[in-house]
Every structure is written in C-alpha cells, then in structure tokens.
Amino acid sequence: MKLLAFVAYVVIEVLAFAGLVWWLGFGWAVFAMIAALGIAVLMLRRTAGDVLRRLGSAVDGGGPAGPALVDTALLASSVVLLAVPGVISTVAGMLLLTRPGRAVARPVAAYVGARRIAKFVDRSVFATAFGGPGFGPVVDGTVVADGPAPTAYRQLPPAL
C-alpha cells in the first residue's frame, strides 16, 4: 500500500510539473519553482519565529498549549513538504506557512496527533501516579501501599 501511495505521489508530481512546463515553458517553470522555494524560505523565517514564540509563551503559562503544539507540528510538516521536490508539495508547504492554511489544517493535525498518542500509550507501559512501581495499588483513588510520595511536578498549561 505504501509503495502504491509513493508511486501515485510521484506520478502526480511529474504530471503537475509537466503541466507547469506546458503552461510556462521549461525555463520559466524551473525559475518559478526556484522562486517559490526562495519565497517559502522567507515565509518560513517569519512563521517559525511566530510559532516558536507562541509555543514558548504557552510553556511559560501564557496561553493554551494545544494550538501552539499543533502549529509547531504543522510548521515541521511544511518544512518536510518544502524539502521534497515537486510543485504540489511546494504549494502545500507554502500553504501551511500561512495562518489561514494552518487554521484549516489544525483540526486534522490535532486529530491525527491525538490518535497517534493514544495508540502509543496503548502500546506502552507507564508507571503513573495512579499505580505502578513505587506507588502501590490504588483503591478508590487512594494510594494504600508504602511507596514514596510523588514530588511536586511542574504544572502544564491547559491543552486546548
């Protein structure tokens, strides 16, 4: 299935570049791709500063962490899309660098991220404050074993 998706992606990218060459000519199509990449790098500088500033503010308790984390994931996705050669991937990467593009993609990215985290947690074994090594069994929310009391943790800002 992954091979089929990769082949479909390559065919779509080749067809998109062929359409651009047919419309503009080969030289102008190559120039347009290089210019788009240059513009995307300039957009990336500005967008990355804004997104990382909001993430730092959220970590320090200045706002909700959920949208800032999702925007950081979308920023990383746009960098990957810009690194992959092709007309479609470059346009998609540039769209993720704009606020409206991220606003449209944010619910999808949050859903996919939540699903991946849930799958990871289901496959993992964690010692939690509700039971695990050192804490003993939990009965009605009360620790009844002799384990050490958990120390103070840094409280994270609300997720959304």
Protein Blocks (a to p, Z undefined) as FASTA:
>chain_A
ZZmmmmmmmmmmmmmmmmmmmmnojklmmmmmmmmmmmmmmmmmmmmmmmmmmmmmmmno
pacfklmmmmmmmmmmmmmmmmpgcjklmmmmmmmmpmklmmmmmmmmmmmmmmmmmmmm
mmpccddfkbcehkapaeehiafbfbdcdddddddddfZZ
